[in-house]
Amino acid sequence: MKIALVGNQNSGKTTLFNLLTGMNAKVGNWPGVTIEKKEGTIKGTKNKIIDLPGIYSLSPYSKEEEIARKYIFEEVPDVIINIVDATNIERSLYLTTQLMELDTNIIVALNMVDILDSRGIKIDIEKLQKELGVKIVEISALKEIGIDKLIKEIDKDNKKINKKIYDKNIEELIDFINVDSIHKRFVKVKLLEGDKRFKKYNKEIYEKRILKCSEKYDTDLEEIIATERYEFIEKVVKNTFKIDKKKSDISEKLDKIFLNKYLAFPIFAVIMFLVYFLSVGVVGRSSSEMVSSLVDVFSSFVSGFLKDIGTSEVLNSLIVDGIIAGVSSVLGFIFQLIILFICISLLEVTGYMSRIAFLLDKIFRYVGLSGKSLIPFIVGSGCSVPGIMGSRIIENDDEREMTAILTPFIPCSAKLPIIAMFSTYFFKDYSGIVAASFYFLAIFIIIISALILSKFVFVDTSDLYISELPLYKMPSFKYVFKDVFDKVVAFIERAGSIILFCSIVVWFLLSFSPSLSYGVDVENSILACIGKSISWIFYPVLGEDNWALTVSIIQGLVAKEQIISSMSVISGFTNSSGMFSSGSIFSSITPAAAYAFVAFNLFSAPCFGALGALRRELGSTKKVLKVVLFQTIIAWIIAFICYQVGIRIEKSIISVADIVICIIIFSILCFIGIKYFKNKDNKCNSCPFGKTCKQLKK
């Protein structure tokens, strides 16, 4: 049996799919598009299930909706499971009313029933089932309630009752139309709506649909049909739902605070500061010292053990100075990553991140993006690769490509070790503030970069962004734990593979001279020769000709966390007691150079994995090379500004207050400039309608 899983976004569809398949699913792309495709087998059965993209209707206003409708018509599933969010029933039932018109058995999986009472909602299931004419199963995908009952219902012959939801005149028109097709009622309704994709089924009706109804209607039938759907839904909800307003308005009260015109952005800034204060400031100082001491003890033990069993000096150095020093330097930040992942996951599952997308939509729209772009940015805070792939949800091609290009600017988990190490050592008591400043710097750079790209590269961007805000809810700690666990495991796997390999390469390049002589002075090693030949490029942004920092930056192309690993291995060869201690090759780094170094690595070209994802999304190696050049130039300019400003603060030429005031003034000027040029470019002075060219084309 072939089953299609259909539902709105944020309705719990993916969670249900994972429960039904037991996570035993294949993931790929739908033919011809980059939207993700999931298919699997329902556990305990031989039934195949396809997880269709999250949609709000079967009218093809987006690629996701077009894919869903095409699958239903061409593959003809035996059963459709329509997952409905019980807490947002009116929104969810619009899709249900369209599915009811198909010649396919429908099972409505009413999700989140476990939290209805806390929301003050009571549902008469028997009456709702009678009103819709389809089988309804109450479930909670998050708490795994009702899943077995749903699986049993799939094999039953649940014939639906074809409900007539329109007025008498519309129903007569539907009966009047003749079509030769599957899903006849659905096709007839689409012909009345004027959907050109169904013109082939009855050309006469499609072309004369308004004339045939002109005596009875003075407006377009598509609008009438949509209105009557909503009237039907309103009637169903009124007859089957009872809502206690005292309980249901909790989200509205919270939104008055979190979406307040004046408080929303300050609250967002405070929340993000707390996230980095906890992950870098509080945890960073204590955990880094503890891990460092444990690594020193472990390294000494391993080195002594290898000497006792007669291991050669070369192999001893490889294991202790290369592998242990390189891998442990990255794994030492695991505690900070866990706290960061927990904080981000909590913000997502409580519904707060959806509010941030809503808040930033207005700002993003001025620079060619929309609130939908924030979703890949949020995913990118864990890893740039899935963040870049997440840009597939954006329908507009230009906006999608621009979002994919800008996503690596968000500090991902691989960049957190760099932020944590430099913030903790060079800024000590202010480490949390400094770490958070990189996050807000990233948002600022994304806005400026988006403005540049939208003015000179992409012209048709920023489609309308429509998204319903989910209700606030208590987080599921089981879900948070699993989410954090998966991300931490992925990070450790990278450390155990890519970082391990690169650490060995760095050790080799440090241990041998160009003539392959072992045991040479580090300044005469292969790595030093490579670094010295190109270190001049970074002199203006670091204030010194440091080959070790240069080669560490290059290592970041493989994996950003490899920068810390590379620095750890290099400092170990200088026989210093610490990476930045006296005698280390990194001891001359100043706070200004440290901030500039981190800034460059945040905004420079991402790791090879992210570049591969960019190649898939942009579809061209040439485009990727242009993106790398653009990102590197932006990173160099930002690092240069950070260093030049920082060095002047260190010398007391300017103060921090001066910088804050200048940033505020610059931001105001940018906002005014963006608004002015946006209006100037879009409107034609001679246009009597005062509309943009894009509006006229539409």
C-alpha positions in Angstrom: 0.0 0.0 0.0 1.2 3.5 -0.9 0.5 6.2 1.7 1.1 10.0 1.4 1.7 12.1 4.5 0.3 15.6 4.0 0.1 18.6 6.3 1.0 22.2 7.1 4.4 23.3 8.1 5.0 23.2 11.8 2.2 20.7 12.3 4.4 17.8 13.5 4.5 16.1 10.2 8.2 15.2 10.2 8.0 14.0 13.8 5.1 11.7 12.9 6.9 10.4 9.8 9.9 9.5 11.9 7.7 7.6 14.4 5.8 5.7 11.7 9.0 4.7 9.9 11.2 4.2 13.0 13.7 6.7 11.5 14.3 4.0 8.7 13.9 6.4 5.8 15.6 7.3 2.5 16.3 11.0 1.9 16.8 12.5 -1.5 15.5 15.2 -3.8 12.3 15.4 -5.8 13.0 15.1 -9.6 14.0 18.4 -11.1 14.0 20.4 -7.8 16.2 20.7 -4.7 13.4 20.2 -2.2 14.0 17.3 0.1 12.1 14.0 -0.5 11.6 11.4 2.3 10.2 8.0 1.9 10.2 4.9 4.1 8.3 1.8 5.3 5.8 2.0 8.2 7.3 -0.1 11.0 5.6 -3.5 11.4 4.1 -3.4 8.0 5.0 -3.4 4.3 3.2 -0.1 3.6 5.3 2.6 1.9 4.9 6.1 3.1 6.0 9.4 1.4 6.5 12.5 3.4 5.3 15.3 1.1 6.6 18.9 1.6 4.8 21.0 4.2 2.0 22.9 2.4 -1.0 25.1 3.2 -3.1 24.2 0.2 -3.1 22.2 -3.1 -3.1 25.4 -5.1 0.4 25.6 -6.6 1.6 28.9 -5.3 4.9 27.4 -4.3 7.2 24.5 -5.5 6.2 22.5 -2.4 2.5 22.7 -3.3 3.1 21.9 -6.9 5.1 18.8 -5.9 2.4 17.6 -3.5 -0.4 18.0 -6.0 1.7 16.4 -8.8 2.4 13.4 -6.6 -1.2 12.9 -5.6 -2.3 13.0 -9.3 0.5 11.0 -10.9 1.3 8.4 -8.2 -2.2 8.1 -6.9 -1.6 7.0 -3.2 -4.0 4.5 -1.7 -4.4 6.5 1.5 -3.6 10.1 2.5 -2.8 10.8 6.1 -3.6 14.5 6.7 -1.8 15.6 9.9 -3.8 18.5 11.5 -2.5 20.7 14.3 -5.4 20.6 16.8 -4.2 23.9 18.4 -4.4 25.7 15.0 -7.5 23.9 13.6 -8.9 26.7 11.4 -5.6 27.1 9.5 -5.1 23.4 9.1 -8.6 22.5 7.9 -8.3 24.6 4.7 -6.0 21.9 3.2 -8.3 19.3 4.6 -11.3 20.7 2.7 -9.3 20.3 -0.6 -8.2 16.8 0.3 -11.8 15.8 0.9 -12.5 16.5 -2.8 -10.0 13.8 -3.9 -11.0 10.2 -4.8 -8.7 8.9 -2.1 -9.3 7.6 1.4 -8.4 10.2 4.0 -7.3 9.7 7.6 -7.0 12.9 9.6 -4.4 12.6 12.3 -5.4 15.2 14.8 -2.0 16.1 16.4 -1.1 17.7 19.7 -4.2 16.6 21.5 -2.2 16.2 24.7 -1.9 20.0 25.1 -5.5 20.9 24.2 -6.7 21.1 27.8 -3.8 23.4 28.8 -4.9 25.7 25.9 -8.5 25.6 27.0 -9.7 23.6 24.0 -12.3 20.8 24.0 -13.2 18.9 20.8 -16.2 16.7 20.1 -14.3 14.1 18.0 -17.4 12.1 16.9 -19.2 15.3 15.8 -16.1 16.5 14.0 -15.7 13.2 12.2 -19.4 13.4 11.1 -19.0 17.0 9.9 -15.9 16.3 7.8 -17.0 12.8 6.6 -13.5 11.3 7.2 -11.9 9.1 9.8 -10.2 11.0 12.6 -7.5 9.7 14.9 -6.3 11.6 17.9 -2.5 11.6 18.3 0.5 13.3 19.9 3.5 12.8 17.7 5.8 14.4 20.3 4.6 12.1 23.1 4.0 9.1 20.9 0.3 8.9 21.8 -2.2 7.2 19.4 0.5 6.1 16.9 -0.4 2.4 17.1 -4.1 3.2 16.6 -3.2 5.3 13.5 -1.2 2.4 12.0 -4.1 0.0 12.5 -6.6 2.4 10.8 -4.5 2.6 7.7 -5.3 -1.0 6.8 -9.0 -0.5 7.4 -11.4 0.4 4.6 -12.3 3.9 5.8 -14.5 5.2 3.1 -15.0 8.9 3.3 -18.4 10.6 2.8 -18.2 13.2 0.0 -19.4 16.4 1.8 -20.8 19.2 -0.2 -19.4 22.4 1.3 -20.5 25.0 -1.2 -23.8 26.8 -1.7 -26.4 25.4 -4.0 -25.4 27.4 -7.1 -21.7 26.3 -6.9 -22.7 22.7 -6.4 -24.9 22.9 -9.5 -22.0 24.3 -11.5 -19.8 21.4 -10.2 -22.4 18.8 -11.3 -22.8 20.6 -14.7 -19.1 20.2 -15.6 -18.0 17.0 -17.4 -14.4 15.9 -17.1 -12.5 12.6 -17.8 -10.0 12.5 -14.9 -9.2 11.0 -11.6 -10.2 13.2 -8.6 -13.2 14.5 -10.7 -14.7 16.8 -8.0 -11.3 18.3 -7.3 -10.6 19.0 -11.0 -14.1 20.5 -11.5 -13.5 22.9 -8.6 -10.1 23.9 -10.0 -11.7 24.6 -13.4 -14.2 27.0 -11.7 -11.3 28.6 -9.9 -9.6 29.2 -13.2 -6.5 27.0 -12.5 -4.7 26.9 -15.9 -3.1 23.6 -15.1 -6.5 21.9 -15.5 -7.5 23.7 -18.7 -6.9 20.5 -20.7 -9.8 18.7 -18.9 -12.4 21.1 -20.1 -11.2 24.1 -22.2 -14.7 25.6 -22.6 -15.4 25.7 -18.9 -12.0 27.2 -18.2 -12.3 30.0 -20.7 -16.0 30.8 -20.0 -16.3 30.1 -16.3 -17.0 33.7 -15.3 -19.6 34.2 -18.2 -21.5 31.1 -17.2 -21.8 32.5 -13.7 -22.2 36.2 -14.4 -25.9 36.2 -13.7 -25.4 34.9 -10.2 -22.0 36.3 -9.1 -20.4 39.7 -9.5 -16.9 38.6 -8.5 -14.3 36.0 -9.3 -15.3 32.4 -8.5 -11.9 31.6 -7.0 -12.5 34.2 -4.3 -16.1 32.9 -3.7 -14.9 29.2 -3.4 -12.2 30.2 -1.0 -14.6 32.2 1.1 -17.1 29.3 1.2 -14.3 27.0 2.3 -13.6 29.3 5.3 -17.3 29.6 6.1 -17.5 25.8 6.2 -14.5 25.6 8.4 -15.9 28.3 10.7 -19.1 26.4 11.0 -17.4 23.1 11.7 -15.2 24.6 14.4 -18.2 26.4 16.0 -20.1 23.1 16.2 -17.3 20.9 17.5 -14.9 23.1 19.4 -15.2 24.8 22.8 -12.5 27.3 23.7 -11.8 28.7 27.2 -10.5 32.2 26.4 -8.9 32.6 29.7 -6.5 29.8 28.9 -6.1 30.3 25.1 -4.8 33.9 25.3 -1.5 33.1 27.0 0.4 33.3 23.7 -1.3 36.6 22.9 -0.2 38.0 26.2 3.4 36.8 25.7 3.5 38.3 22.2 2.5 41.7 23.6 5.9 41.6 25.3 8.1 39.7 22.8 6.7 41.4 19.8 6.3 44.8 21.4 7.2 47.6 19.0 9.9 49.0 21.3 10.9 46.0 23.4 11.2 43.3 20.8 14.7 43.9 19.5 16.2 44.8 23.0 14.7 41.5 24.3 16.2 39.6 21.4 19.6 41.2 22.1 19.4 40.3 25.8 18.5 36.7 25.0 21.3 36.2 22.5 23.7 37.8 25.0 22.6 35.3 27.6 23.1 32.5 25.2 26.7 33.4 24.6 27.3 34.4 28.2 26.3 31.0 29.3 28.0 29.0 26.6 31.2 31.0 26.4 31.5 33.2 29.5 30.3 31.0 32.4 31.1 27.6 31.0 34.1 28.7 28.9 36.3 29.9 31.6 35.8 26.9 33.9 35.7 24.1 31.3 38.7 25.3 29.2 41.0 25.3 32.2 39.7 21.9 33.4 40.1 20.3 30.0 43.5 21.9 29.5 44.9 20.4 32.7 43.4 17.0 31.9 44.9 17.0 28.4 48.4 17.9 29.9 48.2 15.0 32.3 47.0 12.6 29.6 49.7 13.7 27.1 52.4 13.3 29.7 51.1 9.8 30.6 50.9 8.7 26.9 54.4 10.2 26.1 55.9 8.4 29.1 54.2 5.1 28.2 55.4 5.3 24.6 59.0 5.9 25.8 58.8 3.0 28.2 57.8 0.6 25.4 60.6 1.8 23.2 58.5 3.8 20.7 60.7 6.0 18.3 60.9 9.7 18.8 59.1 10.4 15.5 56.1 8.2 16.3 56.0 9.6 19.9 55.8 13.1 18.5 53.2 12.2 16.0 50.8 10.7 18.6 51.4 13.3 21.4 52.3 16.6 19.5 50.1 15.8 16.5 47.1 13.7 17.2 46.4 14.3 20.9 47.3 18.0 20.7 45.2 18.6 17.6 42.1 16.6 18.5 41.9 17.5 22.2 42.1 21.2 21.5 38.9 21.0 19.6 37.1 18.5 21.9 38.0 20.8 24.8 35.1 23.1 23.6 32.5 20.4 23.8 30.9 21.7 27.0 30.4 25.2 25.4 28.9 23.6 22.3 26.4 21.6 24.5 25.2 24.7 26.2 24.9 26.6 22.9 23.0 23.7 21.3 20.6 23.5 24.3 19.9 27.2 24.2 19.3 27.4 20.5 17.1 24.2 20.6 15.0 25.7 23.5 14.4 28.9 21.6 13.3 26.9 18.5 10.9 24.5 20.3 9.2 27.1 22.4 8.2 29.1 19.3 10.4 32.1 19.9 12.6 31.8 16.8 9.5 32.1 14.6 8.9 35.5 16.2 12.4 36.5 15.3 11.7 35.7 11.7 8.6 37.8 11.9 10.6 40.7 13.5 13.5 40.6 11.0 11.2 40.3 7.9 10.7 44.0 7.7 14.4 44.8 7.9 15.4 41.9 5.5 12.8 43.1 3.0 14.7 46.3 2.4 17.8 44.4 1.4 16.2 41.8 -0.9 15.5 39.0 1.7 12.5 38.0 3.8 11.8 36.5 7.1 11.9 33.1 5.5 15.7 33.5 5.0 16.0 33.5 8.8 15.2 29.7 8.9 18.4 28.7 7.1 20.3 31.2 9.2 19.0 29.6 12.4 19.9 26.1 11.1 23.3 27.4 10.0 24.1 28.3 13.7 24.5 24.6 14.2 26.2 23.8 10.8 26.5 25.8 7.6 25.9 22.7 5.4 22.2 22.0 6.4 21.7 25.8 6.7 22.6 26.2 3.1 20.5 23.2 2.1 17.6 24.8 4.1 17.5 27.7 1.6 15.5 25.3 -0.6 12.3 26.3 1.2 12.5 29.8 -0.5 10.5 29.9 -3.7 12.1 32.9 -5.3 15.3 31.7 -7.1 17.3 35.0 -6.5 16.4 35.2 -2.8 17.2 31.5 -2.4 20.7 31.8 -3.9 21.4 35.0 -1.9 20.3 33.2 1.3 22.6 30.3 0.5 25.5 32.6 -0.1 25.0 34.5 3.2 24.2 31.6 5.5 27.9 30.8 6.1 28.3 34.3 7.7 26.3 33.0 10.7 28.6 31.7 13.5 28.2 27.9 13.3 29.3 25.3 15.9 32.7 24.9 14.2 33.4 28.6 14.7 32.4 28.6 18.4 35.7 27.2 19.5 37.5 30.1 17.8 35.1 32.6 19.4 35.3 30.9 22.8 39.1 30.6 22.9 40.0 34.2 21.9 37.1 35.7 23.9 38.0 33.8 27.1 41.8 34.5 26.9 42.0 38.1 25.6 38.8 39.6 27.1 38.4 37.5 30.2 35.6 39.2 32.3 34.0 40.5 29.1 34.1 37.2 27.2 30.3 36.8 27.1 29.8 40.4 25.7 32.6 39.9 23.1 31.3 36.5 22.0 27.7 37.9 21.6 29.1 40.9 19.6 30.3 38.5 16.9 26.7 37.2 16.5 25.3 40.7 16.1 28.2 41.6 13.8 27.2 38.7 11.6 23.6 40.0 11.3 25.0 43.4 10.4 27.3 42.0 7.8 24.5 39.8 6.3 22.3 42.9 5.9 25.1 45.0 4.3 26.1 42.1 2.0 22.5 41.4 1.1 22.1 45.1 0.1 25.3 44.8 -2.1 24.1 41.6 -3.8 20.6 42.8 -4.3 21.8 46.0 -6.0 24.5 44.5 -8.2 23.9 40.8 -8.6 20.3 39.7 -7.8 17.4 41.9 -8.9 14.2 39.9 -8.5 14.2 39.1 -4.8 12.1 39.4 -1.6 8.8 37.6 -2.3 5.9 38.0 0.1 6.6 36.1 3.3 3.6 34.6 5.0 3.9 32.4 8.1 1.6 31.7 11.0 3.2 32.1 14.4 3.0 28.9 16.4 1.7 29.1 19.9 4.2 29.2 22.7 4.7 25.8 24.3 6.8 24.2 27.0 9.8 22.4 25.4 10.0 18.7 25.2 13.2 17.9 27.0 13.3 14.5 25.3 13.3 16.3 21.9 15.9 18.8 23.1 18.1 16.1 24.4 17.9 14.2 21.1 18.5 17.3 19.0 21.6 18.3 21.1 22.9 14.7 21.2 22.8 14.4 17.4 24.6 17.7 16.9 27.3 16.9 19.5 27.8 13.4 18.0 28.2 15.0 14.6 30.8 17.4 16.0 32.8 14.6 17.6 32.7 12.6 14.4 34.3 15.5 12.6 36.9 15.8 15.3 37.6 12.1 14.9 37.9 12.2 11.1 38.7 15.5 9.4 40.5 17.1 12.4 42.5 13.9 13.1 43.6 13.7 9.5 44.5 17.5 9.3 46.4 17.3 12.6 48.6 14.6 11.2 49.2 16.7 8.1 50.1 19.8 10.1 52.4 17.7 12.3 54.2 16.4 9.2 54.7 19.8 7.7 56.0 21.2 11.0 58.4 18.2 11.6 60.1 18.2 8.3 62.0 20.7 6.2 61.5 21.2 2.4 64.3 18.7 2.0 62.4 16.2 4.2 64.9 16.4 7.1 63.2 15.5 10.4 63.6 17.5 13.6 64.3 20.9 12.1 63.6 24.1 13.8 59.9 25.1 13.4 60.9 28.3 11.6 62.6 26.2 8.9 59.8 23.7 8.5 57.7 23.2 5.3 54.7 24.8 7.0 56.7 27.9 8.0 57.9 28.3 4.4 54.4 28.1 3.1 53.1 30.6 5.7 55.9 33.1 5.2 55.3 33.3 1.5 51.7 34.6 1.9 51.6 36.1 5.4 52.0 39.6 4.0 48.4 39.4 2.9 47.2 39.5 6.5 49.7 42.0 7.9 47.2 44.9 7.6 44.5 43.0 9.5 46.7 41.4 12.2 49.4 44.0 12.7 52.2 41.5 12.4 53.8 39.2 9.8 52.8 35.9 11.6 53.1 32.9 9.4 51.5 30.6 12.0 48.3 32.5 12.0 48.3 32.6 8.2 48.5 28.8 7.8 45.9 28.4 10.5 43.5 30.6 8.5 44.1 28.4 5.4 43.4 25.3 7.5 40.0 26.8 8.2 39.0 26.0 4.6 39.1 22.3 5.5 37.1 22.8 8.8 36.8 26.0 10.8 37.5 24.1 14.1 40.8 23.0 12.5 42.1 26.5 13.1 42.3 25.8 16.8 43.7 22.4 16.2 46.4 23.8 13.9 47.3 26.5 16.4 47.5 24.0 19.2 49.9 21.7 17.2 52.1 24.7 16.2 52.3 26.1 19.7 53.3 22.6 21.0 56.4 22.6 18.7 57.6 25.9 20.3 57.8 24.1 23.7 55.6 26.7 25.3 53.5 26.1 28.4 50.4 27.5 26.7 49.2 28.7 23.3 49.5 32.4 24.1 52.2 32.1 26.8 55.6 33.7 26.7 57.8 31.9 24.2 54.9 30.8 22.0 54.8 32.0 18.4 51.3 33.4 19.2 52.4 35.4 22.3 52.6 38.7 20.4 48.9 38.7 19.5 47.1 41.8 20.9 43.4 41.9 21.8 42.8 44.1 18.6 44.5 41.5 16.4 42.6 38.7 18.2 39.2 40.3 17.5 40.2 40.9 13.9 41.5 37.3 13.5 38.2 35.9 14.7 36.2 38.3 12.5 38.1 37.2 9.4 37.5 33.6 10.1 33.8 34.1 10.7 33.2 35.8 7.4 35.8 34.2 5.1 35.1 31.3 2.7 33.5 28.4 4.7 34.8 24.9 5.0 34.9 22.4 2.0 31.7 20.8 3.1 29.8 24.1 3.0 31.4 24.9 -0.4 30.1 21.5 -1.7 26.6 22.4 -0.5 26.9 25.8 -2.1 27.9 24.1 -5.4 24.7 21.9 -5.3 22.4 24.9 -4.5 24.0 27.3 -7.0 24.5 24.7 -9.7 27.8 26.1 -10.9 31.4 25.9 -9.9 32.0 29.3 -11.4 29.4 30.8 -9.1 31.0 29.2 -6.1 34.4 30.6 -7.0 32.8 34.1 -7.2 31.2 33.6 -3.9 34.5 32.5 -2.3 36.1 35.7 -3.7 33.2 37.9 -2.4 33.3 36.3 1.1 37.1 36.6 1.4 37.1 40.3 0.4 34.3 41.0 2.8 36.1 39.2 5.6 39.4 41.0 4.9 37.7 44.4 4.9 35.8 43.7 8.2 39.0 42.3 9.9 40.9 45.4 8.7 38.3 47.8 10.2 38.2 45.8 13.4 42.0 45.8 13.8 42.4 49.5 13.0 39.6 50.5 15.4 40.8 48.1 18.1 44.4 49.2 18.0 43.2 52.8 18.5 41.2 51.8 21.5 44.2 50.1 23.0 46.2 53.3 22.5 43.4 55.4 24.0 43.1 57.4 20.8 39.4 56.7 20.8 37.0 55.2 23.4 34.5 52.5 23.4 31.8 55.1 23.8 33.0 56.8 20.6 32.6 53.5 18.8 29.1 52.8 20.1 27.9 56.3 19.1 29.4 56.0 15.6 27.8 52.6 15.1 24.4 54.0 16.1 24.8 57.0 13.7 26.1 54.7 10.9 23.1 52.3 11.4 20.6 55.2 11.2 22.3 56.5 8.0 22.3 53.0 6.5 18.6 52.6 7.2 17.7 56.0 5.7 20.0 55.3 2.7 18.6 51.8 2.1 15.0 53.1 2.3 15.7 56.0 -0.1 17.6 54.0 -2.8 15.0 51.1 -2.6 12.2 53.6 -3.4 14.3 55.4 -6.0 15.3 52.3 -7.9 11.9 50.6 -7.8 9.6 53.5 -8.9 9.5 55.1 -12.3 9.1 58.9 -12.0 6.9 58.9 -15.1 4.6 56.0 -13.9 1.1 57.4 -13.3 0.3 54.4 -11.0 3.2 54.9 -8.6 3.9 51.2 -8.7 7.1 49.3 -9.1 8.0 47.5 -12.3 7.7 44.2 -10.5 4.2 45.0 -9.4 3.2 46.0 -13.0 4.7 42.7 -14.3 2.6 40.7 -11.9 
